[in-house]
Every structure is written in structure tokens, then in C-alpha cells.
């Protein structure tokens, strides 16, 4: 199993993951990243409009392998 690092981005600020998690390949890292993105959304999408939340997955060499993101947009109609 390889160690992957999950950097998170909220309000254009990137928080580096210095510990990482051992995962069973890139698919396992993708699952962990999606879970992390759901956690970020629960915590931060309550009051953000038009902001993007992201998880960037890196390997042990620091190479970015995967980017996962979600954006909340609010649009009022008929007002």
C-alpha cells in the first residue's frame, strides 16, 4: 500500500496534508479524497456562494495525481 496526501482548498487557501493516509492504489486514494471532500462540504458550504472546495491528492514524491472539487452556486429567479 502506498501513502497518499490530501491537500484541501477552502476560500482559495490550501491546507497541506503532512501525514497522509495509506491507500490501496489510486482508486483507494480517490475514495478517501471523495470522503474528505464530503466532509469539507458539510463544514464549509453552509455560507459560501460561488466558492470552490477542493481536495488535491499527492503521492509520496509530491506529484499531484488527482483533483476533486465541488462548487456551490446560488441563483435567485424571478426577483
C-alpha atoms as one frame of an Amber mdcrd trajectory, in Angstrom:
protein
   0.000   0.000   0.000   1.214   3.471  -0.848   0.865   6.660   1.159  -1.189
   9.470  -0.374  -1.546  13.060   0.824  -4.802  15.004   0.688  -4.356  18.767
   0.498  -7.590  20.720   0.902  -8.560  24.086  -0.542 -11.159  26.346   1.101
 -11.632  30.032   0.236  -8.580  29.867  -2.042  -6.384  28.768   0.875  -4.585
  25.431   0.518  -4.004  23.388   3.652  -1.202  20.860   3.116  -1.555  17.331
   4.451   1.757  16.394   6.064   0.665  12.985   7.410  -1.088  11.249   4.534
  -3.040   8.001   4.530  -2.045   4.586   3.233  -4.411   3.550   0.446  -4.779
   0.595  -1.854  -3.756   2.361  -5.059  -5.159   5.428  -6.766  -8.741   4.118
  -6.611  -8.477   3.837  -2.834  -6.997   7.332  -2.690  -9.886   8.600  -4.816
 -12.403   7.108  -2.365 -10.594   8.731   0.574 -10.469  12.038  -1.304 -14.212
  11.926  -2.021 -14.911  11.284   1.660 -12.702  14.238   2.574 -14.500  16.433
   0.049 -17.872  15.468   1.549 -16.539  16.421   4.987 -15.363  19.802   3.667
 -18.751  20.399   2.038 -20.622  19.644   5.269 -18.419  22.075   7.146 -17.950
  24.938   4.693 -20.716  25.020   2.073 -23.246  26.415   4.545 -22.179  30.005
   3.980 -20.158  30.078   0.775 -21.616  31.159  -2.542 -19.622  30.722  -5.704
 -16.684  29.300  -3.806 -14.963  26.087  -4.730 -13.839  23.426  -2.283 -11.172
  21.023  -3.469  -9.046  18.075  -2.444  -5.724  17.560  -4.215  -4.234  14.079
  -3.932  -0.438  13.755  -3.997   1.848  10.750  -3.867   4.949  10.384  -1.676
   7.094  12.246  -4.215   4.757  15.262  -4.062   3.328  14.738  -7.542  -0.334
  15.755  -7.784  -2.268  12.763  -9.114  -5.891  13.771  -8.689  -8.034  16.859
  -8.121 -11.564  16.644  -6.723 -13.764  19.733  -6.341 -17.263  20.967  -5.617
 -18.792  24.436  -6.097 -21.944  25.943  -4.580 -23.803  28.491  -6.700 -26.865
  30.395  -5.552 -29.186  31.856  -8.179 -32.400  33.689  -7.335 -35.070  33.559
 -10.023 -37.989  35.925 -10.564 -36.997  38.583  -8.038
